[in-house]
Amino acid sequence: MTESATVTRRNFLAGTGLAAGALLSGSALAACSSQSNGRTDLQLWIDITGAANEKYFSTHVIDVFEKADRKVEVDTTFYQGQDLRRVIQTALQARSGPDLVRGASASLTQAWSKAHTLADLSSYAAKDHWSSKISSWALKPFITGSKLYALPMRVDTMLLYYNKTLFGQKNWKAPTNRDELEALAEEAAGHGIIPFGATNVDWSAASEWLMTVFWNHYSGPQAIYQALTGQIPWTEPTFVEAVELLQSYFNKGWMGGSTAKYYSVPSATMGAQFGDGKIAMFPQGEWWMSSLGQFFGSAAHNGNDWDWAPLPALQSGIRYPLYEIGVGGSLGISAYSSHPSQAAQFLNWYYGDTQQALQRMADVPGTYNIPIPFSASSLPSGMDPRSRRLVTATQQAMATGDFGYVTWTWWPPKSDTFVYQGLDQVLTGKMTAKEYCAQLNQIFRQEMKAGTIPPTLKPGRYQA
């Protein structure tokens, strides 16, 4: 039976702000996978929030695994995303923490692997043929020095969500290019409707989602690839202009209503406004799909519905549709785990049972989209059509080469952090777009010299 953390414990850790290292000597945070009665208990800390989501994970992931392998139990502790990043980072530095390590981003996981805090998974990958179970492109960010240190938790991309009911009432269509996008934004603003929802109140790194959108759909994947491989600098006009374009949307009040609201209005409030038709569109990640329903229809008492479209091309010559692709964090094994082989059993089951994996994709849209090979005909028949379109579209993007790059997978750690921290300085008038790109370029060059650039996915076609 899965043993979850109590609410009291979670709230204590999140509310006090105490460094995890101060508590590591106690049993609550020690890396204490144990073995008794012929059964191994593993520790997993993960950032799944909300009672319904926690219950689903416990029932449809952990309980199902334990029934499949009765010799291993997984004790799960649920955290908020930013809390999880802090406590795991501190625990690993103290040579403690959970057996199964949830990394918040590929760039962070890369840093952990280089610090030798994650176990080398290469032998397990060879033994259980993970290369045939997991899409090859998604393993690339977690390979350091020919060794595999983690597995991809989720396929990430950015989408343009829109209030379908509002669009029907106004006779609007989802935009495919910049002219259509800006004309729609102008019209929406004229009706007193905020064109785009946007906020970083609940997740400080949300600003990098916006730069991911504007660099991919304005500058383009080819320019990004050249910059990531050191062929051109981040100071190229195409990157500066993308930042300036985003800044101009904020200055017009199109993004979240204003810059001030972007930094003060929480996502739940923005979501409610979106559902009520006070916000027309929302550039957000596919992960939002699982919680979007709370803002629409009977759950929100508004009778409205939503849909999504690919983000429009913001400059001529940029492909449409285009999906920036990356991985939403990782699952690995702590280098300090007492039972790494049992932890590997969980990973092998989680990624290797295709039927279970596809059912999770159908049950909770966007959240469990692990990068595994599948055919469209194998998707569960009851899957939400919007979710079905998502998983098939991202798979098709890799097959045709119509993909871009998310910052939290393909940028090195310090550069990735500066992407959102630096943009905040641009939006608040403390830095110009040119200064921002120049400083990013400086940090990136330092990381390139230090050899901390993640393996870069070359533009082309990849088999799922």
C-alpha positions as CSV (number, residue, x, y, z in Angstrom):
1,M,0.0,0.0,0.0
2,T,1.3,3.4,-0.9
3,E,2.1,5.7,2.0
4,S,1.8,9.4,1.2
5,A,3.1,12.3,3.2
6,T,0.6,13.8,5.6
7,V,-0.8,17.3,5.0
8,T,0.8,18.5,8.1
9,R,4.2,17.5,7.0
10,R,3.8,19.0,3.5
11,N,2.5,22.2,4.8
12,F,5.3,22.4,7.4
13,L,8.0,22.0,4.8
14,A,6.4,24.4,2.4
15,G,5.3,27.0,4.9
16,T,8.4,27.4,7.1
17,G,10.9,27.9,4.3
18,L,13.4,25.9,6.3
19,A,16.3,24.5,4.3
20,A,15.9,20.7,4.0
21,G,19.5,20.3,5.2
22,A,18.4,21.4,8.6
23,L,16.0,18.4,8.8
24,L,18.0,15.7,7.1
25,S,19.2,14.2,10.3
26,G,15.7,13.3,11.2
27,S,13.8,10.3,9.8
28,A,11.4,12.4,7.9
29,L,13.8,13.4,5.2
30,A,16.5,10.8,5.4
31,A,17.1,8.7,2.2
32,C,15.7,5.7,4.0
33,S,14.5,3.1,1.5
34,S,14.2,0.0,3.7
35,Q,13.8,-3.7,3.4
36,S,11.6,-5.8,5.7
37,N,9.6,-9.0,5.3
38,G,11.2,-9.5,1.9
39,R,9.8,-6.3,0.7
40,T,11.7,-3.1,-0.3
41,D,10.3,0.3,0.4
42,L,11.4,3.1,-1.9
43,Q,11.0,6.8,-1.4
44,L,9.6,9.1,-4.1
45,W,9.1,12.9,-3.8
46,I,7.1,14.4,-6.6
47,D,5.4,17.6,-7.6
48,I,1.8,16.6,-8.2
49,T,-0.6,19.0,-6.5
50,G,-4.3,19.0,-5.8
51,A,-6.2,16.2,-3.9
52,A,-7.6,14.7,-7.1
53,N,-4.3,14.6,-8.9
54,E,-2.6,13.1,-5.9
55,K,-5.3,10.5,-5.6
56,Y,-5.0,9.5,-9.2
57,F,-1.2,9.2,-9.0
58,S,-1.5,7.1,-5.9
59,T,-4.2,4.9,-7.2
60,H,-3.4,4.5,-10.9
61,V,0.4,4.7,-10.8
62,I,1.8,3.6,-7.4
63,D,-1.0,1.1,-6.4
64,V,-1.0,-0.5,-9.9
65,F,2.8,-0.9,-9.8
66,E,2.8,-2.5,-6.4
67,K,0.2,-5.0,-7.5
68,A,2.4,-5.8,-10.5
69,D,5.5,-6.3,-8.3
70,R,4.6,-7.1,-4.7
71,K,8.2,-7.1,-3.5
72,V,8.6,-3.3,-4.0
73,E,6.6,-0.5,-2.4
74,V,6.9,3.2,-3.2
75,D,6.2,5.7,-0.4
76,T,5.2,8.9,-2.1
77,T,5.6,12.5,-0.7
78,F,3.8,15.3,-2.7
79,Y,5.3,18.8,-2.9
80,Q,4.6,22.0,-4.7
81,G,7.0,22.4,-7.7
82,Q,9.3,25.1,-6.3
83,D,9.3,23.4,-2.9
84,L,10.3,20.1,-4.4
85,R,13.2,21.6,-6.4
86,R,14.6,23.2,-3.1
87,V,14.3,20.1,-0.9
88,I,15.7,17.6,-3.4
89,Q,18.6,19.9,-4.3
90,T,19.5,20.3,-0.6
91,A,19.0,16.6,0.1
92,L,21.2,15.5,-2.8
93,Q,23.9,17.9,-1.6
94,A,23.7,16.2,1.8
95,R,24.0,12.7,0.2
96,S,20.4,11.9,1.2
97,G,16.9,12.3,-0.2
98,P,14.5,10.0,-2.0
99,D,15.5,6.9,-4.0
100,L,13.6,8.0,-7.1
101,V,14.6,11.6,-8.0
102,R,12.1,13.9,-9.8
103,G,14.1,16.6,-11.7
104,A,12.2,19.8,-12.4
105,S,14.0,20.4,-15.8
106,A,16.4,18.7,-18.0
107,S,19.0,21.4,-17.5
108,L,18.8,20.9,-13.7
109,T,19.1,17.1,-14.1
110,Q,22.2,17.7,-16.2
111,A,23.7,19.7,-13.4
112,W,22.9,16.9,-10.9
113,S,24.4,14.2,-13.1
114,K,27.7,16.2,-13.6
115,A,27.8,16.6,-9.8
116,H,27.6,12.8,-9.5
117,T,24.4,12.8,-7.4
118,L,22.4,10.7,-9.8
119,A,23.1,7.0,-10.5
120,D,24.2,5.8,-13.9
121,L,21.3,4.1,-15.5
122,S,23.2,2.7,-18.5
123,S,23.3,-0.9,-17.4
124,Y,19.5,-0.9,-16.6
125,A,18.8,0.7,-20.0
126,A,20.8,-2.0,-21.8
127,K,19.3,-4.9,-19.7
128,D,15.7,-3.8,-20.1
129,H,16.0,-2.3,-23.7
130,W,14.9,1.2,-22.7
131,S,16.0,2.5,-26.1
132,S,13.2,0.6,-27.7
133,K,10.6,1.6,-25.1
134,I,11.4,5.4,-25.0
135,S,11.6,7.8,-27.9
136,S,15.3,8.2,-28.7
137,W,15.2,12.0,-29.0
138,A,13.9,12.3,-25.4
139,L,16.8,10.4,-23.9
140,K,19.4,12.7,-25.5
141,P,19.2,15.5,-22.8
142,F,20.0,13.0,-20.1
143,I,23.2,11.6,-21.6
144,T,26.4,12.8,-20.1
145,G,29.7,11.4,-21.3
146,S,27.9,8.5,-23.0
147,K,26.1,7.6,-19.7
148,L,22.4,7.8,-19.1
149,Y,21.4,9.5,-15.8
150,A,17.6,10.0,-16.0
151,L,14.5,9.3,-18.1
152,P,12.1,12.0,-19.5
153,M,9.0,12.6,-17.4
154,R,6.8,14.2,-20.0
155,V,6.8,15.6,-23.6
156,D,6.5,19.4,-23.3
157,T,5.3,21.9,-25.8
158,M,3.6,25.3,-25.8
159,L,0.1,25.8,-27.1
160,L,-2.3,28.7,-27.8
161,Y,-5.4,28.0,-25.7
162,Y,-8.5,30.0,-26.6
163,N,-12.0,30.4,-25.2
164,K,-13.9,28.5,-27.9
165,T,-17.3,29.9,-26.9
166,L,-16.1,33.5,-27.0
167,F,-14.5,32.9,-30.4
168,G,-17.8,31.5,-31.7
169,Q,-19.7,34.5,-30.4
170,K,-17.3,37.0,-32.0
171,N,-16.8,34.9,-35.2
172,W,-13.1,34.8,-34.5
173,K,-10.7,32.1,-35.8
174,A,-7.5,30.8,-34.2
175,P,-4.7,32.9,-35.7
176,T,-2.0,31.2,-37.9
177,N,0.4,34.2,-38.4
178,R,1.4,37.5,-36.8
179,D,-1.0,39.7,-38.7
180,E,-4.0,37.5,-37.7
181,L,-2.8,37.4,-34.1
182,E,-2.3,41.1,-33.8
183,A,-5.6,41.9,-35.5
184,L,-7.4,39.6,-33.1
185,A,-5.6,41.1,-30.1
186,E,-6.5,44.6,-31.3
187,E,-10.2,43.7,-31.7
188,A,-10.3,41.9,-28.3
189,A,-8.8,44.8,-26.5
190,G,-11.3,47.1,-28.2
191,H,-14.1,45.0,-26.6
192,G,-12.5,45.3,-23.2
193,I,-11.2,41.7,-23.4
194,I,-7.6,41.0,-22.4
195,P,-6.0,39.4,-25.5
196,F,-3.6,37.0,-23.7
197,G,-3.5,35.5,-20.2
198,A,-0.1,35.6,-18.6
199,T,1.3,35.5,-15.0
200,N,4.4,34.3,-13.2
201,V,3.0,34.6,-9.7
202,D,2.8,30.9,-9.0
203,W,5.9,29.9,-10.9
204,S,8.7,32.3,-11.2
205,A,10.2,30.6,-14.2
206,A,7.0,31.2,-16.3
207,S,8.7,34.0,-18.1
208,E,10.8,31.5,-20.0
209,W,7.6,30.0,-21.4
210,L,7.1,33.3,-23.2
211,M,10.6,33.5,-24.5
212,T,10.3,29.9,-25.7
213,V,7.3,31.0,-27.7
214,F,8.7,34.2,-29.2
215,W,12.2,32.8,-30.0
216,N,10.7,29.8,-31.7
217,H,7.9,31.5,-33.6
218,Y,9.8,34.7,-34.4
219,S,13.5,33.8,-34.6
220,G,12.8,30.2,-35.7
221,P,14.3,26.8,-34.8
222,Q,17.2,27.0,-37.3
223,A,18.5,30.2,-35.7
224,I,18.0,28.7,-32.2
225,Y,19.9,25.5,-33.2
226,Q,22.8,27.6,-34.6
227,A,22.9,29.6,-31.3
228,L,22.8,26.5,-29.1
229,T,25.7,25.0,-31.1
230,G,27.8,28.1,-30.9
231,Q,27.5,29.0,-34.6
232,I,25.9,32.4,-34.0
233,P,25.6,34.5,-30.8
234,W,22.4,35.3,-28.9
235,T,23.0,38.9,-29.8
236,E,21.8,38.3,-33.4
237,P,19.1,40.8,-34.3
238,T,16.5,38.0,-34.7
239,F,16.8,37.2,-31.0
240,V,16.8,40.8,-29.9
241,E,13.7,41.6,-32.0
242,A,11.8,38.7,-30.6
243,V,12.3,40.1,-27.1
244,E,11.3,43.5,-28.2
245,L,8.1,42.1,-29.8
246,L,7.1,40.4,-26.6
247,Q,7.9,43.6,-24.7
248,S,5.7,45.6,-27.0
249,Y,2.8,43.3,-26.3
250,F,3.2,43.9,-22.6
251,N,3.4,47.6,-23.2
252,K,0.1,47.5,-25.1
253,G,-1.5,45.8,-22.2
254,W,-2.1,42.6,-24.2
255,M,-0.3,40.2,-21.9
256,G,-2.3,39.6,-18.7
257,G,-3.7,43.2,-18.9
258,S,-0.5,44.9,-17.8
259,T,3.0,44.2,-16.6
260,A,1.9,44.9,-13.1
261,K,-0.8,42.3,-13.3
262,Y,1.6,39.8,-14.7
263,Y,3.5,40.0,-11.4
264,S,0.5,40.3,-9.1
265,V,-2.5,38.2,-10.4
266,P,-2.3,34.5,-9.6
267,S,-2.9,31.9,-12.2
268,A,-6.2,30.7,-10.7
269,T,-7.6,34.2,-11.1
270,M,-6.3,34.5,-14.6
271,G,-7.8,31.0,-15.4
272,A,-11.2,32.1,-14.1
273,Q,-11.1,35.2,-16.2
274,F,-10.2,33.1,-19.2
275,G,-13.1,30.8,-18.6
276,D,-15.5,33.7,-18.1
277,G,-14.5,35.2,-21.5
278,K,-12.6,38.2,-20.0
279,I,-9.4,36.8,-21.5
280,A,-9.4,35.6,-25.1
281,M,-6.3,33.4,-25.4
282,F,-3.6,31.9,-23.2
283,P,-0.2,30.8,-24.4
284,Q,0.6,28.0,-22.0
285,G,2.2,24.5,-21.8
286,E,0.4,21.3,-22.6
287,W,0.5,20.5,-18.8
288,W,-2.2,23.1,-18.3
289,M,-4.7,20.9,-20.1
290,S,-5.3,18.7,-17.1
291,S,-6.5,21.5,-14.9
292,L,-8.1,23.8,-17.4
293,G,-11.5,22.2,-17.1
294,Q,-12.0,23.8,-13.6
295,F,-12.4,27.2,-15.3
296,F,-15.0,26.1,-17.9
297,G,-18.5,24.7,-18.1
298,S,-20.5,23.3,-15.2
299,A,-17.4,23.2,-12.9
300,A,-17.1,27.0,-13.2
301,H,-20.8,27.8,-13.8
302,N,-20.2,29.6,-17.0
303,G,-21.3,27.3,-19.8
304,N,-18.2,28.0,-21.8
305,D,-15.8,25.7,-23.5
306,W,-12.1,25.8,-24.6
307,D,-9.8,24.5,-27.3
308,W,-6.2,24.9,-28.4
309,A,-4.3,25.7,-31.6
310,P,-0.7,25.7,-32.6
311,L,1.0,29.0,-31.9
312,P,1.1,31.3,-34.9
313,A,4.2,32.1,-37.0
314,L,5.4,35.5,-35.9
315,Q,7.6,36.2,-38.9
316,S,7.5,35.1,-42.6
317,G,9.5,32.0,-43.3
318,I,8.6,30.4,-39.9
319,R,6.8,27.1,-40.3
320,Y,3.2,26.6,-39.3
321,P,2.3,24.5,-37.5
322,L,5.5,24.4,-35.4
323,Y,5.8,22.7,-32.0
324,E,8.7,23.6,-29.7
325,I,9.6,20.3,-28.1
326,G,11.3,19.3,-24.9
327,V,10.9,17.2,-21.8
328,G,9.0,18.2,-18.6
329,G,11.6,17.2,-16.1
330,S,12.9,13.7,-15.4
331,L,12.9,10.6,-13.2
332,G,16.2,9.2,-12.0
333,I,17.7,7.3,-9.2
334,S,19.8,8.8,-6.4
335,A,23.4,7.9,-6.4
336,Y,22.9,7.4,-2.6
337,S,19.9,5.0,-2.9
338,S,20.4,1.7,-1.0
339,H,18.2,-0.2,-3.6
340,P,18.9,1.2,-7.1
341,S,17.9,-2.1,-8.8
342,Q,14.5,-2.0,-7.2
343,A,14.1,1.7,-8.2
344,A,15.0,0.7,-11.8
345,Q,12.2,-1.9,-11.6
346,F,9.8,1.0,-11.1
347,L,11.2,3.0,-14.0
348,N,11.1,-0.1,-16.3
349,W,7.4,-0.7,-15.4
350,Y,6.4,3.0,-15.7
351,Y,7.9,3.4,-19.2
352,G,7.6,-0.2,-20.4
353,D,3.9,-0.9,-19.8
354,T,2.6,0.8,-22.9
355,Q,-1.1,0.1,-22.3
356,Q,-1.0,1.5,-18.8
357,A,1.0,4.6,-20.1
358,L,-1.5,5.3,-22.8
359,Q,-4.4,5.0,-20.4
360,R,-2.8,7.6,-18.1
361,M,-2.4,9.9,-21.1
362,A,-6.1,9.6,-21.7
363,D,-7.2,9.9,-18.1
364,V,-5.3,13.0,-17.3
365,P,-4.6,15.1,-20.4
366,G,-1.1,16.6,-20.7
367,T,0.3,15.4,-17.4
368,Y,1.4,11.8,-18.3
369,N,2.5,12.3,-21.9
370,I,5.7,10.3,-21.6
371,P,7.7,10.1,-24.9
372,I,7.0,6.5,-25.9
373,P,6.4,5.0,-29.4
374,F,2.7,4.5,-30.1
375,S,0.2,4.4,-33.0
376,A,-2.8,6.7,-33.2
377,S,-5.0,3.6,-33.3
378,S,-3.6,2.4,-30.0
379,L,-4.9,5.4,-28.1
380,P,-7.8,4.7,-25.8
381,S,-11.2,5.3,-27.5
382,G,-12.5,7.5,-24.7
383,M,-9.6,10.0,-24.9
384,D,-10.5,13.7,-25.1
385,P,-10.2,14.7,-28.8
386,R,-8.1,17.8,-27.7
387,S,-5.7,15.6,-25.9
388,R,-5.6,13.1,-28.8
389,R,-4.7,15.9,-31.2
390,L,-1.9,17.0,-28.8
391,V,-0.1,13.7,-28.5
392,T,-0.4,12.9,-32.2
393,A,0.7,16.4,-33.2
394,T,3.8,16.4,-31.1
395,Q,4.7,12.9,-32.3
396,Q,4.1,14.1,-35.9
397,A,6.3,17.1,-35.3
398,M,9.2,14.9,-34.5
399,A,8.5,12.7,-37.5
400,T,8.4,15.6,-40.0
401,G,11.1,17.8,-38.4
402,D,8.6,20.6,-37.7
403,F,9.8,21.1,-34.1
404,G,11.6,23.8,-32.1
405,Y,13.3,24.0,-28.7
406,V,12.0,24.7,-25.2
407,T,14.5,26.6,-23.0
408,W,14.2,24.3,-20.0
409,T,15.5,21.3,-21.9
410,W,18.1,22.5,-24.4
411,W,19.6,25.6,-22.7
412,P,22.4,24.9,-20.1
413,P,21.5,25.5,-16.4
414,K,22.8,29.0,-15.8
415,S,21.6,30.3,-19.2
416,D,18.2,28.8,-18.6
417,T,17.8,30.5,-15.3
418,F,18.9,33.8,-16.8
419,V,16.3,33.4,-19.6
420,Y,13.5,34.1,-17.1
421,Q,15.3,36.2,-14.5
422,G,16.7,38.4,-17.2
423,L,13.4,38.8,-19.0
424,D,11.8,40.0,-15.8
425,Q,14.4,42.8,-15.7
426,V,13.4,43.7,-19.3
427,L,9.7,43.8,-18.6
428,T,10.3,45.9,-15.5
429,G,12.5,48.4,-17.4
430,K,15.7,47.6,-15.7
431,M,17.4,46.2,-18.8
432,T,17.0,46.6,-22.6
433,A,16.4,43.7,-25.0
434,K,19.9,44.2,-26.4
435,E,21.5,44.1,-22.9
436,Y,19.4,41.0,-22.1
437,C,20.6,39.1,-25.1
438,A,24.2,40.3,-24.6
439,Q,24.2,39.0,-21.1
440,L,22.6,35.8,-22.1
441,N,25.3,35.3,-24.7
442,Q,28.0,36.0,-22.2
443,I,26.6,33.4,-19.7
444,F,26.0,30.9,-22.5
445,R,29.6,31.2,-23.8
446,Q,31.0,30.6,-20.3
447,E,28.9,27.4,-20.0
448,M,29.9,26.3,-23.5
449,K,33.6,26.7,-22.5
450,A,32.9,24.8,-19.3
451,G,31.3,22.0,-21.3
452,T,27.8,22.2,-19.6
453,I,25.8,22.5,-22.8
454,P,23.2,19.7,-23.0
455,P,23.4,17.5,-26.1
456,T,21.5,19.4,-28.8
457,L,18.8,17.9,-30.9
458,K,19.7,18.5,-34.5
459,P,16.8,19.7,-36.8
460,G,15.5,16.8,-38.8
461,R,13.2,13.8,-38.5
462,Y,13.1,11.6,-35.5
463,Q,11.3,8.3,-35.2
464,A,9.0,8.1,-32.2
